[in-house]
């Protein structure tokens, strides 16, 4: 110890904690790292008021909700089938005994129920424009709101939504898991670049904390990302974690290069419901 007492070095634990905090503050997010990165943080989003065409949007919501509920009902339905052995007779098929068919006992056939967490990511980069109906932002934000409202009413499904702009280390949550969607939070204007990868890492962190057995991430974007390596690394990690990732391209097919088997392109809000249903048909009820 070179003649120095132990106390002269101070509290080693405090020194280590100070160094670790300093390194964490100075380090930047690196989504391509093999180990779990320091995830982006959530920041509050300024709201500018709700949609003027809310009544028209509710028509799309009702249509999507009805179709989704049909899928969910099919997945949770329990059917009884006649079998040859059992403890309980099925009175509806007793006539089979007259033709020597012994399948007169009942057996419940159970199917798996829906137990899903969905995290949606909305691109609000500058190329998306504002939320007028004809702009990409208007189409994407309305599609996101319609999906959020429809999924909110489905038992066993919990949905969270966040938007991402040209910032590496932050996202802007709009709806929390289990929270009722508020249309005033969706009326936002685009700005900055497309940092999809960082948003995906945030979604990965949120979904990994969920207890639902099925986890799905839906990304809405209108162009190629400015963080391509981070995007691919995040998608790879999600798949390794059992999270399914699907993409909705807004008048652009760039999302295809990252999700070649799980994407759809929409040019208008009318195309959104069939596109989302097609993507979710197997994932939501499987």
Residue pairs with C-beta under 8 A, 6 or more apart in sequence:
24 38
27 38
28 168
28 169
29 37
29 38
29 39
29 40
29 168
29 169
29 198
29 201
30 37
30 230
31 37
31 197
31 198
31 200
31 201
31 227
31 229
31 230
31 231
31 233
31 234
32 229
32 230
32 233
33 233
37 201
39 201
39 202
39 204
39 205
40 168
40 169
40 170
40 171
40 198
40 199
40 201
40 202
41 169
41 170
41 171
42 162
42 170
42 171
42 172
42 173
42 202
43 170
43 171
43 172
44 172
45 163
45 172
45 173
45 174
45 185
45 188
47 184
47 185
47 187
47 188
48 184
48 187
48 188
48 189
49 184
49 187
50 182
50 183
50 184
50 186
50 187
51 57
51 131
51 142
51 145
51 183
51 186
51 187
53 133
54 183
57 142
57 145
57 146
57 183
58 149
60 142
60 146
60 269
60 272
60 273
61 146
61 149
61 150
63 273
64 146
64 147
64 150
64 273
64 276
64 277
65 149
65 150
65 153
65 154
67 273
67 277
68 150
68 151
68 154
68 277
68 280
68 284
69 153
69 154
71 277
71 280
71 281
71 284
71 285
72 114
72 154
72 155
72 156
72 157
72 284
72 285
74 285
75 111
75 112
75 113
75 114
75 284
75 285
76 111
76 113
76 114
77 111
78 108
78 109
78 110
78 111
79 108
79 109
80 90
80 106
80 107
80 108
80 109
81 106
81 107
81 109
82 90
82 93
82 96
82 103
82 104
82 105
82 106
82 107
83 103
83 105
83 106
83 107
84 102
84 103
84 105
85 105
86 105
86 106
86 107
87 105
88 105
88 106
89 104
89 105
89 106
90 104
90 105
90 106
93 103
93 104
94 104
96 102
96 103
96 104
97 104
113 156
114 154
114 155
114 156
114 157
114 214
114 284
114 285
115 156
115 212
115 213
115 214
116 156
116 157
116 158
116 212
116 213
116 214
116 215
116 216
116 284
117 157
117 158
117 159
117 160
117 177
117 207
117 210
117 212
117 214
117 215
117 216
118 151
118 157
118 158
118 159
118 160
118 215
118 216
118 217
118 218
119 159
119 160
119 161
119 162
119 203
119 206
119 207
119 215
119 216
119 217
119 218
120 144
120 147
120 148
120 159
120 160
120 161
120 162
120 217
120 218
120 219
120 220
121 161
121 162
121 163
121 164
121 171
121 196
121 199
121 200
121 203
121 217
121 218
121 219
121 220
121 221
122 140
122 141
122 144
122 161
122 162
122 163
122 164
122 174
122 186
122 220
123 140
123 163
123 164
123 190
123 194
123 196
123 219
123 220
123 221
123 222
123 223
123 250
124 137
124 141
124 163
124 164
124 165
124 172
124 188
124 189
124 190
124 191
125 164
125 165
125 166
125 190
125 191
125 192
125 193
125 194
125 195
125 222
125 223
126 166
126 190
126 191
126 192
126 193
127 136
127 190
127 194
127 222
127 223
128 135
128 136
128 137
128 140
128 190
128 222
128 250
129 135
129 136
129 137
129 138
129 189
129 190
130 137
130 138
130 189
130 190
131 137
131 138
131 141
131 142
131 186
131 187
131 188
131 189
132 138
133 139
133 142
133 269
136 190
136 222
136 250
136 251
137 188
137 189
137 190
139 250
139 251
139 266
139 267
139 268
139 269
139 272
140 220
140 222
140 248
140 250
141 186
141 187
141 188
142 186
142 269
143 220
143 248
143 266
143 269
143 272
143 276
144 161
144 186
144 220
145 181
145 183
145 186
146 269
146 272
146 273
147 159
147 218
147 272
147 276
148 159
148 161
148 175
148 181
149 181
151 157
151 159
152 159
152 180
152 181
157 284
158 177
158 178
158 210
158 212
159 175
159 177
160 173
160 175
160 176
160 177
160 179
160 206
161 173
161 174
161 175
161 181
162 171
162 172
162 173
162 174
162 199
162 202
162 203
163 171
163 172
163 174
163 188
164 171
164 172
164 194
164 195
164 196
164 198
164 199
165 172
165 190
165 191
165 192
165 193
165 195
166 191
166 192
166 193
166 194
166 195
166 226
167 192
167 195
167 198
168 195
168 198
168 227
169 198
170 198
171 198
171 199
171 202
174 185
174 186
175 181
175 182
175 185
177 206
177 210
193 226
194 221
194 222
194 223
194 224
194 225
194 226
195 225
195 226
195 227
196 219
196 221
196 225
196 227
196 231
197 225
197 227
197 228
197 229
197 230
197 231
197 232
197 233
197 234
198 227
198 230
198 234
199 219
200 217
200 219
200 230
200 231
200 234
200 235
200 238
200 245
201 230
201 234
201 237
203 217
203 238
204 217
204 234
204 237
204 238
204 241
204 243
207 215
207 217
207 238
207 241
207 243
208 241
208 243
214 244
214 283
214 284
214 286
215 241
215 242
215 243
215 244
216 243
216 244
216 245
216 246
216 280
216 283
216 284
217 238
217 243
217 244
217 245
217 246
218 246
218 247
218 248
218 276
218 279
219 245
219 246
219 247
219 248
219 255
219 259
220 247
220 248
220 250
221 247
221 248
221 249
221 250
221 252
221 254
221 255
222 249
222 250
222 251
222 252
222 254
223 252
223 254
224 254
224 257
225 231
225 254
225 258
231 258
232 258
235 245
235 258
235 259
238 244
238 245
239 245
244 262
244 283
245 259
245 262
246 259
246 262
246 263
246 279
246 280
246 283
247 255
247 256
247 258
247 259
247 262
247 263
247 264
248 255
248 263
248 264
248 265
248 266
248 272
248 275
248 276
249 255
249 256
249 263
249 264
249 265
249 266
250 266
251 265
251 266
251 267
252 265
253 265
255 263
255 265
256 263
256 265
262 279
264 275
264 276
264 278
264 279
265 275
266 272
266 275
